[in-house]
Amino acid sequence: MTPPRNSNAIRDIANVLHPYTDHRAHAKNGPLVITRGEGVRVFDDQGKEYIEAVAGLWCASLGFDSKRLAEAAYQQMLKLPFYHAFTAKSHEPLIDLSEMLIERSPCPMSKVFYANSGSEANDTAIKMIWYANNAMGRPNKKKIISRLKAYHGITIASGSLTGLPANHKMFDLPIDRILHVSTPHHYHGAAPGESEEAFATRLAEELEAVILREGPDTVAAFFAEPVMGAGGVMIPPATYFEKIQAVLRKYDVMFVADEVICGFGRTGNYWGSQTYGITPDIITCAKALSASFLPISAIIINDRVFQALADGSQTIGTWGHGFTYSGHPVAAAVALETLKIYDEIDLVGHVRKTGPHMQKKLQERFADHPLVGEVRGIGMVGAIELVADKATHKNFDPSLKLGARLTKLGEAEGVILRGLANDTIAFSPPLIMTESEIDAMVDRTGRALDALTVQLRRESIAVV
Ligand SMILES: Cc1ncc(COP(=O)(O)O)c(C=O)c1O
C-alpha cells in the first residue's frame, strides 16, 4: 500500500539521509518510524509494539522511559543549561561525574575527559596517545594496532581503527599508522582441533610478530573492545587478554579498552575489562554512560598518560583539544543520575542473574536450529550466527542478505533485531530486561527464524 503523501514515511524519504542505510533501497522501502518507548519496548507510528532486542544501538540500558532522568535534565536546564570546560572553567555536574567515574574505574585512573560519542572518544584517545608520546620524547612511537572486525566508530581516525570493509570502502580509509591483527573468534579463526588457549597463544604471537616487524619504537597502542560488538559479538578465547597484555607490556605499548558497549554492566561486571582481567591505560565509554538519554562519552586516563599530557601542555601553553560540548552540563547531569540509578537498583547484580538466563534461552531455542551455526554471548550480550553448513561453519552467500531478511521478519513478530556481518543476529537488550521479557524476546525471534527457514526451503536454498 502506498503511504499517504504527507505521511512520516514519505517525508522521511524526501528529506532524511540515514546512517548505515542503502539509500536506494530506502527510497523504495521507507523507514520504520518509532514514536514512543516504554520499558524494553518501543512503538511505531501505527501503534505496533516491539521488544527492543538491541536496546536501540546497544545503548538504552535503562530502557525507553525514565521520569527521573527526564527530571534531571529539566532541572539542570533550568539551573545552568550550558557551560563549557575550556580554559579551566568548570561546573558541578562535570566535577561530580568525573569523581564517580574515577571511583568506579577498574584500575587506578587519574582524569576524565568528555566528548559526545564513542567515535569522538576513540579519536581523542588516539590524539592523547600521539601527544603523550611526543611529550615523552618518543616521536616515532605512533602506530596503533586494532583488530579485523573491530568496531571503534566512524570518524576518520576511529573509522580507521574499525576493521570492517563497509566502513573503509569508498571512504579511502584506513589512514596510515593504523594496523589490524586477526579477530579473536575461535569459531571461524581456530585451526581444526585447536583449543581456545592454543588459539589465544597464536594470536599473541601474531601480535608480537607485527610489533617486531614494525619496530617496537614505532608502535604506540593497542585498541580492543573486551567483547567485540558490532563486528559480530565475538567472545575472546580463554587466556586471550592475559597473553595479549603480556606482549604489550614487553614492548611498552598502551592498552585502550573501548568500553563503549561493554561498560556499565553489559558483561556482568561494571566494566568488560573486569570480566577479562584487562588493565587499560585508557578507557573510552559512551552509550550506557547516560543510558543514552543524551549524547555523552568519556575518556578515562591513567596517571602516566595524564603526566605526559600535562608536560606537553606546559611546554606549548595549552592542550589544544576540546569540544564545545565536552562535559555538557545537561548531559553530565543525566549521566550522573544514570550512575546513581545503576547503584541503587544494583544493575550489575541484576545482569548477573538475568544474563545467564538469556544465554540459556538462546542456547535452548537456537543451538540445534538447522540454520544456526553458533550461539554465543556473555552477560546481556549475545548472538546467533546463521550458516549454510553447520559442519564447516561456512556462511551463506552474503548477497542473500539473510540477516536483513530475519530482521524484517522479526519486525513482523514484534521484535527489533540487529543483523551484523556473516548473518549474525545480535542481542543486547536494555540491561533492566526481566526474565519473562527475555523469554518473549527469544520466542518472537524464534518464530521469525522459523518463518525464514520455511521461506528458504520454498526458494530451494539449502536448509538441511
Ligand atoms: C565498541 C564501540 N566503540 C565505538 C563506537 C562508536 O560510537 P558512536 O556511534 O557513539 O560514535 C561504537 C558504536 O556502536 C561501539 O560499539
The ligand as an SDF file (V2000), in Angstrom:
LIG
                    3D

 16 16  0  0  0  0  0  0  0  0999 V2000
   32.6930   -0.5240   20.7850 C   0  0  0  0  0  0  0  0  0  0  0  0
   32.2550    0.7410   20.1180 C   0  0  0  0  0  0  0  0  0  0  0  0
   33.0970    1.7730   20.0490 N   0  0  0  0  0  0  0  0  0  0  0  0
   32.7520    2.9330   19.4730 C   0  0  0  0  0  0  0  0  0  0  0  0
   31.5060    3.0950   18.9220 C   0  0  0  0  0  0  0  0  0  0  0  0
   31.1560    4.3900   18.2380 C   0  0  0  0  0  0  0  0  0  0  0  0
   30.2500    5.0800   18.9960 O   0  0  0  0  0  0  0  0  0  0  0  0
   29.3590    6.2540   18.3310 P   0  0  0  0  0  0  0  0  0  0  0  0
   28.4030    5.5930   17.3890 O   0  0  0  0  0  0  0  0  0  0  0  0
   28.7060    6.8840   19.5240 O   0  0  0  0  0  0  0  0  0  0  0  0
   30.3000    7.1720   17.6420 O   0  0  0  0  0  0  0  0  0  0  0  0
   30.5810    2.0620   18.9890 C   0  0  0  0  0  0  0  0  0  0  0  0
   29.2210    2.2000   18.4130 C   0  0  0  0  0  0  0  0  0  0  0  0
   28.4670    1.2780   18.3180 O   0  0  0  0  0  0  0  0  0  0  0  0
   30.9680    0.8470   19.5750 C   0  0  0  0  0  0  0  0  0  0  0  0
   30.1350   -0.1900   19.6250 O   0  0  0  0  0  0  0  0  0  0  0  0
  1  2  1  0
  2  3  1  0
  2 15  2  0
  3  4  2  0
  4  5  1  0
  5  6  1  0
  5 12  2  0
  6  7  1  0
  7  8  1  0
  8  9  2  0
  8 10  1  0
  8 11  1  0
 12 13  1  0
 12 15  1  0
 13 14  2  0
 15 16  1  0
M  END
$$$$
